[in-house]
Amino acid sequence: MSERKDDKGFTPYSSGKLFFTNQPISALVMALDGMVDGKPVLDRTGLTNRYTFVFPWKVEGRQRESFIKNELQDNLANQLGLELVPSREPIEMLVVEKAQ
């Protein structure tokens, strides 16, 4: 069975894996944004190349927090040499109070 990729080049959670094919790190950042303690994920790597990788992706119920803290961090480090580092810094946000 082949995986269907969306227009960003990765498949969301399906069959327990997340596939990135020839994608910039920004695609990974978009997938992770808001998942880590509900906070934004910012790309401070400076990487400009495109990458292909597969992550196990079992983000369900109570296992979600454990998965993000353990397996996801391990996969980022082992496969890509990346680390999620908490920081406090201002970020730009657009707030829409009311749409018409």
C-alpha positions in Angstrom: 0.0 0.0 0.0 1.5 3.3 -1.0 1.2 6.4 1.2 -0.5 9.5 -0.3 1.4 12.7 0.2 -0.2 16.0 0.6 1.0 19.2 -1.2 3.6 19.8 1.5 5.3 16.5 0.8 4.5 14.6 3.9 1.7 12.4 5.1 0.0 13.3 8.3 -0.3 10.5 10.9 -1.2 7.4 9.0 -0.1 3.8 9.5 2.0 5.0 12.4 4.5 7.0 10.4 5.2 10.5 9.1 6.9 10.6 5.8 8.9 13.7 4.6 10.1 13.5 1.0 12.6 16.0 -0.4 11.4 18.7 2.1 13.0 21.6 3.9 13.3 21.6 7.6 10.5 24.2 7.6 8.1 21.4 6.7 9.1 19.5 9.9 8.7 22.7 11.9 5.1 23.1 10.5 4.3 19.5 11.5 5.6 20.0 15.0 4.3 23.5 15.6 2.0 23.6 18.6 2.5 19.9 19.4 5.3 20.4 21.9 3.6 21.6 25.1 1.2 23.6 22.9 4.0 26.0 22.1 5.3 27.2 18.8 8.3 25.6 17.3 10.8 27.9 15.6 13.5 26.9 13.1 16.8 28.3 14.2 18.9 25.7 12.3 19.9 27.8 9.3 19.5 24.7 7.2 18.5 25.3 3.6 18.8 21.8 2.0 15.9 19.4 1.4 15.7 16.1 3.3 13.9 12.8 3.1 13.1 10.9 6.3 10.5 8.9 8.1 9.5 9.2 11.8 7.4 6.7 13.7 4.3 8.7 14.6 2.1 7.4 17.4 0.4 10.4 18.8 -2.7 9.2 20.5 -4.4 9.9 23.8 -2.2 9.6 26.9 0.7 8.3 25.0 1.1 11.6 23.1 3.0 13.4 25.8 5.3 10.5 26.4 5.9 10.1 22.7 6.8 13.7 22.2 9.1 13.9 25.2 10.9 10.6 24.4 10.6 9.0 21.0 10.2 12.2 19.0 13.2 13.9 20.7 15.2 10.7 20.1 14.2 10.6 16.4 15.1 14.2 15.9 18.5 13.7 17.5 19.4 10.3 15.9 18.1 10.8 12.4 18.6 14.5 11.9 21.0 15.6 14.6 18.4 18.2 15.8 17.3 19.1 19.3 14.2 20.9 20.6 15.5 23.5 23.0 13.0 25.5 25.1 13.5 29.3 25.0 11.8 32.5 25.9 11.7 35.1 23.1 9.2 37.3 21.5 7.5 36.1 18.4 5.3 37.9 15.9 1.6 36.9 15.9 -1.4 38.0 14.0 -4.6 38.2 16.2 -7.9 38.4 14.4 -10.6 39.7 16.7 -13.5 39.4 14.4 -13.9 38.3 10.9 -16.7 39.5 8.7 
